[in-house]
Each structure stands twice: as C-alpha cells, then as structure tokens.
Amino acid sequence: MSRFFSNKRLILLMLGVILLVALISYSLRDRDNVSFPEQIIKDTVGAGQSLFSGPAHFVTGIFDNVDSLLNTYKENQHLKGRLEEFAAVKAEVTDLRSENDQLKEIVGKEADLRDYNPIQATVIARNPDQWEEKVILNKGESDGVMENMAVMTAQGLIGKVTLVTATTSTVELISTQNPNYRVSSMVIGGEEGVFGLIEGYDAERRELLLKRIDAQIELEVGQQVVSSGLGGIFPKGLIIGEITEITIDEFGLTKLAYVKPSADFTLLNHVMIADREMPETKGEDEGVATEEEGS
C-alpha cells in the first residue's frame, strides 16, 4: 500500500512538471493575446507592485529632497564664502587704486619741484589727542631725515619734521595750535611781492590764518598762497591753500586772510619730506624752532 502511494506521488510530480513546462512553452510563444490565467497572474502581480512601489517612491523622493536641500545648503555656504572673498578683494582693489593714484600724484609732483630732493615716507601713527597737529612717519635719520625738513603731499604743504629717531620722524602739521608755529608765505595771482605769515589755525572753520599783510595791499578771495622760501626751512613755491575770506586783524593795523588748506590733514598716508639742496638760512621759519626749544 505504501508503495502505491509513493508511485502516485511520483506520477503527480511528473504531471506537474510536464504541465509547468507546457505552460512555460506556451507563454514564450509570440502571441498577440494573453491567456486568462496569465491575465490573472499579471494583474495580481501588478497590483502588488503598485501597492509597494508607491510608498517606496515616496520614501525615495523624501531622501532625494533631503539630499537636494543638503547640497543646496552646501552650495549656498560656498557661495557666501566666495561673496565674502569677493568683498574683501574688492575693498583691497579699491584701496590699492587709491594708493596708486596718490603715488602717481606724488611722482608727478617730484617732477615739478627742483629745489629739494624728495624722501618718500608713509604715515605709520597718529595720536587721537593731536590728530590735527602731529603724525609719525616711517623714515628717520638712517634715511637722511633731519629736523626742520618740510613735509608735503601731492596736494600741498602739511608741516615740518620736529623730532627724528633712527627709523622714524615726527611731523608737526601747519594745522597745529602751537602759537609759535609760523610759515613764511606769499600770495600769488595778484600784486607781486605780497608776503605774509601763516600763524595759527581756526579749528572751527578748519582754515589757516595768514597774518601780517600790509593793509594797503589788495587781496581777493580765491588767490593762492604758497611758501615764499624766505623762512629758511620751507622751499619756495609749495602750495599751502586758497584765500576764502579777507579781514582786518584785531589791532586794525594789518590784514588777515583765512586760507583753506590744499592738503587734507584728516587723510594723510603717503607724504614727501623735502631735503633742501641749498643750505638752510635763518628766517621766520627758523625762528619757530628757536622759540619752541626755549618754551
């Protein structure tokens, strides 16, 4: 009996294999129509695929979106960094252009002035308490700088050297409040031989005071004031500024003129120190040093 059932199972297995091979052969043939069993199987499998593919695509889309956001964030940070670099480069270029323009003006100024040897220098320090009075330069005795040498920018005269070390020098500006500071000056553009002295600075008007002008001499607003070269320190012809107002001094004996400086004392960077070729002579400018030493 057991043998019969064993043979029966073998027969059923063989029939199943034959049926399966027949179905596979039938399905592999080129046909225009699908059989009913195939339709059932395909529809069932398709429904299952649709059921699982929707959530799978949704989850995949979420991860793709997160990945895209992370990439966008990284790109944004990178672009911000580049923008900061660009801003820094732009600021540096602007500063270099300004410095280049100043140096070009100084080079052009050197070609115009023949009575001294210019020593190029840069402002390295400035005391906030004496912002309008003194600056410190990066050139000193080792560079040939000495006391009482005139200092200027491409725009005009700014002051003179009052203290020198081996590698630095201190410049007292003509806008100083020192009552003993004088610059022998000359007015051009009108009558010849109009001389006076720059003595004092009006901090409220931000203008120099040109004093000791003969009351009979006619001056006009807009005339230019330059160094006369007679004081013993400042070379002749250095631009000081332009007359903005003319009045009578407090004693009513001479005229006083307000002079707007040509140089901007608030923005000093590159300057020139005038090493005079001719020997210094004592005059009104030299008298300042003597008075300062005695004070």
C-alpha positions in Angstrom: 0.0 0.0 0.0 2.8 2.4 0.8 4.4 1.6 -2.4 1.3 2.6 -4.3 1.2 6.0 -2.7 4.8 6.5 -3.4 4.3 5.8 -7.0 1.3 8.1 -7.0 3.3 11.0 -5.7 5.9 10.4 -8.3 3.3 10.4 -11.0 1.7 13.6 -9.8 5.1 15.3 -9.6 5.9 14.3 -13.1 2.5 15.5 -14.4 3.1 18.8 -12.6 6.5 19.3 -14.2 5.1 18.4 -17.6 2.2 20.9 -17.1 4.6 23.6 -15.9 6.9 23.1 -18.9 3.9 23.2 -21.2 2.7 26.5 -19.7 6.2 28.0 -20.0 6.5 26.9 -23.6 3.0 28.3 -24.3 3.8 31.6 -22.6 7.1 32.0 -24.5 5.5 31.8 -27.9 4.8 35.0 -29.9 1.2 35.8 -29.3 -1.0 38.8 -29.6 -3.3 37.8 -26.8 -2.7 36.8 -23.2 -4.5 33.8 -21.8 -6.9 34.2 -18.9 -4.6 32.6 -16.3 -1.8 34.9 -17.4 -4.1 37.9 -17.1 -5.0 36.9 -13.5 -1.3 36.5 -12.6 -0.2 39.7 -14.3 -3.0 41.7 -12.7 -2.2 40.3 -9.3 1.5 40.9 -9.6 0.9 44.4 -11.0 -1.5 45.3 -8.1 1.2 44.1 -5.6 3.9 46.1 -7.4 1.7 49.2 -7.4 0.9 48.8 -3.7 4.6 48.6 -2.8 6.1 50.9 -5.4 4.0 54.0 -4.4 5.3 54.2 -0.8 8.8 53.2 -2.0 8.8 56.0 -4.5 7.5 58.4 -1.8 10.2 57.5 0.7 12.9 57.7 -2.0 11.6 61.1 -3.0 11.9 62.3 0.6 15.5 61.2 0.8 16.2 62.8 -2.6 14.7 66.1 -1.4 16.7 66.0 1.8 19.8 65.3 -0.2 19.0 68.2 -2.6 18.4 70.5 0.4 21.8 69.5 1.9 23.5 70.1 -1.5 21.8 73.5 -1.8 22.9 74.4 1.7 26.5 73.5 1.0 26.4 75.4 -2.3 24.9 78.4 -0.5 27.6 78.3 2.1 30.2 78.0 -0.6 28.7 81.0 -2.5 28.6 83.1 0.7 32.2 82.3 1.3 33.0 83.4 -2.3 31.0 86.6 -1.9 32.9 87.4 1.3 36.2 86.8 -0.5 34.9 89.0 -3.4 34.0 91.8 -1.0 37.5 91.6 0.6 39.2 91.6 -2.8 37.1 94.5 -4.0 38.0 96.5 -0.9 41.6 95.7 -1.4 41.5 96.7 -5.0 39.8 100.0 -4.1 42.5 100.7 -1.5 45.3 99.8 -4.0 43.7 102.0 -6.6 43.6 104.9 -4.2 47.1 104.3 -3.1 48.2 104.0 -6.7 46.6 107.4 -7.5 48.3 109.0 -4.6 51.7 107.6 -5.6 51.1 108.8 -9.2 50.3 112.3 -7.9 53.5 112.3 -5.8 55.6 111.1 -8.7 54.2 114.0 -10.8 54.9 116.4 -8.0 58.5 115.3 -7.8 59.0 116.2 -11.5 57.8 119.8 -10.8 59.9 120.7 -7.8 63.6 121.1 -8.4 65.0 122.8 -5.3 65.0 119.8 -3.0 65.4 116.0 -3.0 62.2 114.3 -2.0 62.3 111.5 0.5 59.2 109.2 0.2 57.6 108.3 3.5 54.4 106.8 4.9 52.3 107.8 8.0 52.5 105.0 10.5 51.0 106.5 13.6 48.8 109.3 14.7 47.8 110.4 18.2 44.0 110.9 18.5 44.5 113.7 21.0 46.7 115.6 18.5 45.0 114.4 15.3 45.2 117.8 13.6 48.7 118.5 15.0 51.2 115.7 14.6 51.9 112.5 12.6 54.7 109.9 12.8 56.5 108.7 9.6 58.4 105.6 8.8 61.6 107.4 7.8 64.3 108.7 10.1 68.0 109.6 10.4 69.1 106.4 8.6 67.1 107.7 5.6 68.6 111.2 5.7 65.7 112.9 7.5 66.6 115.7 9.8 64.7 118.2 12.0 63.0 121.2 10.3 62.6 119.5 6.9 59.4 120.4 5.2 56.8 117.7 4.6 54.1 117.7 1.9 51.6 115.6 0.0 50.8 115.9 -3.7 48.2 118.4 -2.8 50.4 120.8 -0.8 52.4 121.6 2.3 51.4 119.8 5.5 54.1 120.6 8.1 57.8 120.1 9.1 59.8 117.5 11.0 60.3 118.4 14.6 61.7 115.1 16.1 63.8 112.4 14.5 64.9 108.9 15.6 67.0 106.4 13.7 63.9 105.0 11.8 61.0 107.4 12.5 60.3 111.1 12.4 57.5 113.2 14.0 55.9 115.9 11.9 54.1 118.9 13.3 51.3 119.9 10.9 50.6 123.5 9.9 47.2 123.0 11.4 48.8 122.9 14.9 47.6 125.1 17.7 51.2 125.9 18.6 51.2 129.8 18.7 54.9 129.8 17.8 54.5 127.9 14.5 55.0 130.1 11.5 55.4 129.6 7.8 56.7 132.4 5.6 54.2 132.7 2.8 53.4 134.5 -0.4 50.2 135.3 -2.2 50.1 134.8 -6.0 47.6 135.7 -8.6 47.5 139.4 -7.9 50.0 142.1 -6.9 53.6 141.0 -6.9 55.5 140.7 -3.7 52.6 140.1 -1.3 54.1 138.4 1.7 52.7 137.3 5.0 53.0 134.6 7.7 50.8 131.5 8.3 50.2 131.9 12.0 47.5 129.9 13.7 44.7 127.6 12.7 40.9 128.2 13.1 39.7 124.7 14.2 36.0 125.7 13.8 36.5 126.9 10.2 39.3 124.3 9.6 41.3 127.1 7.9 44.8 128.6 8.3 45.4 132.2 9.3 47.5 134.3 7.0 48.7 137.4 9.0 51.0 140.5 8.8 49.8 141.6 5.4 50.1 145.3 4.6 46.7 146.9 5.0 47.2 148.9 1.7 47.6 145.7 -0.4 44.5 144.5 -2.2 43.8 140.8 -1.9 41.0 138.7 -3.5 39.2 135.6 -2.5 40.4 132.7 -4.5 44.1 133.8 -4.6 46.6 131.0 -4.0 49.0 131.0 -1.1 52.4 129.3 -1.3 55.6 129.1 0.7 57.9 132.0 0.0 61.1 130.2 0.6 62.4 133.1 2.8 61.9 131.4 6.1 64.9 129.2 6.0 63.0 125.8 6.2 60.3 125.5 3.6 61.3 125.5 -0.1 59.8 128.2 -2.3 56.6 127.5 -4.1 55.0 124.8 -2.0 51.2 125.1 -2.3 49.6 125.9 1.1 46.0 126.8 0.2 43.5 129.3 -1.2 42.1 132.5 0.4 38.5 132.2 1.4 38.0 135.5 3.3 39.9 138.7 4.0 39.5 140.9 7.0 41.5 143.3 9.3 43.4 141.9 12.3 42.4 142.5 15.9 44.7 145.6 16.1 43.4 147.2 12.9 46.9 147.6 11.5 47.3 144.7 9.0 45.1 142.4 7.0 44.3 138.9 8.0 43.2 136.2 5.5 41.6 132.9 6.0 43.2 130.2 3.9 41.6 126.8 3.1 44.5 124.2 3.1 45.1 122.4 -0.2 46.1 119.2 1.7 43.6 117.1 3.6 45.0 116.7 7.1 42.5 114.1 8.1 43.5 111.6 5.4 47.3 111.5 5.4 49.0 108.4 4.0 51.9 108.9 1.6 54.0 112.0 2.0 57.3 113.6 0.8 60.0 115.0 3.0 61.9 117.9 1.4 65.6 117.6 1.7 66.7 121.1 0.6 69.7 121.2 -1.8 70.6 124.7 -0.8 71.9 125.3 2.8 69.3 126.5 5.3 69.3 130.1 6.3 67.8 131.6 9.4 64.5 133.4 8.8 60.9 133.5 10.0 60.5 129.7 9.8 63.8 129.1 11.6 62.7 131.4 14.4 60.0 128.9 15.3 62.4 126.2 16.2 64.3 128.5 18.5 61.1 129.6 20.2 59.9 126.1 20.6 63.2 125.0 22.2 63.1 127.8 24.6 59.4 127.3 25.5 
